[in-house]
Amino acid sequence: MSFANRHWMALVALIIAGEAVFSLPFHVVRFFRPTVLDVFGITNLEIGQAQGTYGVIAMACYFLGGPLADRFEAKYLLLTSLLATAAGGLYFAQLPGIEGLRILYAFWGCSTILLFWSALIKATREWGGLSQQGRAFGLLEAGRGAFAAVLVSIAVWILSFFLPANLDNLEASQQRAALQWIIYLYTAATLFAALLVALFIPIHGTATITTRAASESSAILRLKTVIAAPQVWPQLVIVVSAYVAYKGIDNYVLYAVKGYQLSEVEGARVAALSGWLRPISAIAAGFLADRIRPSRLVLGSFLLLIAGYGLFAILTPSPGMYWILISNVVVTSAAVYALHAVYFALVAESRIPLGVTGTAVGIISVVGFTPDIFFAPAMGWLLDNHSAVQGHQLVFTGLLAFACLGCFSTLLFIKKVP
């Protein structure tokens, strides 16, 4: 295989690995939340608390994973992470109780972050070179979105295959079988990603410029370099705000089912529509970011979210307003996925040295992904302790507040990086 082909296959491997590793912890609950709640016999708050354990473990792993990515081969870090995560998927398919779920999510908090996240971002930055950071991260996110959309479309077919057309005849065994096969699908995807990483991610060796730079400077020195950069601090808040919006997509299926009286399959199709917008939005955002700068694209995306969440927060849903649901899901999803595609391109825009990329990503992620700790429990509490409509309106009000915070932080970032 030629160098050019291997170069592109390496990106394909990063794309599929970058989505597959998070599919088991997040996609199953995001796209099939009503089914998960019924099969496990748990509440929104309980599944939120289980996911919160993921976030607690992940915070420490983001911090520790950054220096690891600056010192060790990405190939081995990614491969180990994928295999461990897939092993967790096999346990998940046995449908453990709530305590087992909490332990599983804590395990995934380590397996998907410590060896994976910073290594993925650093490898993508290296792939993009000096002038195509927006394109590199846009292609990564677009590919991840396309892969996620294919998987959720297959999973929706599995759900519709097992569930009867008339839900009055639905049996618990049918829901259970459907969910198990969906989990096995995502586990197989994670193992497939591990195979691609083993075949196509190159080994750079200890003689690369990046690794030498990382080895010659101590972890403390790299940490001081990143902390001293004033442009890092607005990025922390930008990532927090953007990630809250990304987590907010978890609410769309339940909102469609409870607010607009859709069936579980119809609600999952709304999620599939959102998922297919991800590759389109991400690739457009990546190429546009290289033209107008990532920070300006981030600002525009937050403004779209302010408008969309504002409408959802004041709207009283009803079955006759289905077109408003679909339209606003399209607008907000496009903005969320654009943000998710390019916010780490801000690392290059802020001129942080490549040799400390892993450390920078680790520090930004420690704060930026704290929504993994608080968002799911908070959303679960709001939904369980208020009426269906009021609970969802309160969730969207919270999302609106974070979108406003992200908009302000982006303006501050632009001011610090002229």
Secondary structure by P-SEA (a helix, b strand, c coil): ccaaaaaaaaaaaaaaaaccccccccccccccaaaaaaaacccaaaaaaaaaaaaaaaaaaaaaaaaaaacccaaaaaaaaaaaaaaaaaaaaacccaaaaaaaaaaaaaaaccccaaaaaaaaaaaaccccaaaaaaaaaaaaaaaaaaaaaaaaaaaaaacccccccccaaaaaaaaaaaaaaaaaaaaaaaaaaaccccccccccaaaaaaaaccaaaaaaaaaacaaaaaaaaaaaaaaaaaaaccaaaaaaaaaccccaaaaaaaaaaaaaaaaaaaaaaaaaaaaccaaaaaaaaaaaaaaaaaaaaaccccccaaaaaaaaaaaaaaaaaaaaaccccccccccccccaaaaaaaaaaaccccccccaaaaaaaaaaaccaaaaaaaaaaaaaaaaaaaaaaaaaaaaacc
